[in-house]
Amino acid sequence: SIPVGVAYAVWSGLGVVIITAIAWLLHGQKLDAWGFVGMGLIIAAFLLARSPSWKSLRRPTPW
């Protein structure tokens, strides 16, 4: 399991990437280089959040 804050951030970020990719692929929306860079950073953050090393950095909750 992952913390709610991380899950919400991942869900929000991936939602933006998916909708933007659909608009680009299916509807011909124009994206500049910064749009692709931003989507790449969101995907990289998702991969970092899911990596095993991320879980080892978390402190155990006191309750």
C-alpha positions in Angstrom: 0.0 0.0 0.0 1.1 3.6 -0.6 0.1 6.8 1.3 -3.0 8.5 0.2 -1.2 11.7 -0.7 1.1 9.9 -3.0 -1.7 7.9 -4.5 -3.7 11.1 -5.2 -0.7 12.8 -6.8 0.0 9.8 -9.0 -3.7 9.5 -10.0 -3.9 13.2 -10.8 -0.7 13.3 -12.8 -1.4 10.2 -14.8 -4.9 11.5 -15.6 -3.3 14.6 -17.1 -0.9 12.5 -19.1 -3.5 10.1 -20.4 -6.0 12.8 -21.4 -3.2 14.9 -23.1 -1.9 11.8 -25.0 -5.5 10.9 -26.2 -6.0 14.5 -27.3 -2.7 14.5 -29.1 -3.1 11.1 -30.8 -6.8 11.1 -31.6 -7.8 14.8 -32.0 -4.5 16.3 -33.3 -3.9 18.6 -30.4 -0.6 20.4 -30.9 2.0 19.9 -28.2 5.3 21.7 -28.0 8.5 20.3 -26.6 7.7 21.5 -23.1 4.5 19.6 -23.2 6.3 16.4 -23.9 9.0 17.2 -21.3 6.2 17.8 -18.7 4.5 14.5 -19.5 7.9 12.7 -19.3 8.5 14.2 -15.9 5.1 13.1 -14.6 5.8 9.6 -15.9 9.2 9.6 -14.3 7.7 10.7 -10.9 5.2 7.8 -11.2 8.0 5.3 -11.8 10.0 6.7 -8.9 7.0 6.5 -6.6 6.5 2.8 -7.5 10.2 1.8 -7.2 11.2 -0.4 -4.3 13.7 2.1 -3.0 10.8 4.6 -2.4 9.3 2.2 0.1 12.5 1.8 2.0 12.7 5.6 2.6 9.4 5.8 4.3 9.3 6.0 8.1 6.9 3.6 9.8 3.8 5.2 11.1 3.6 5.4 14.9 0.1 3.9 15.1 
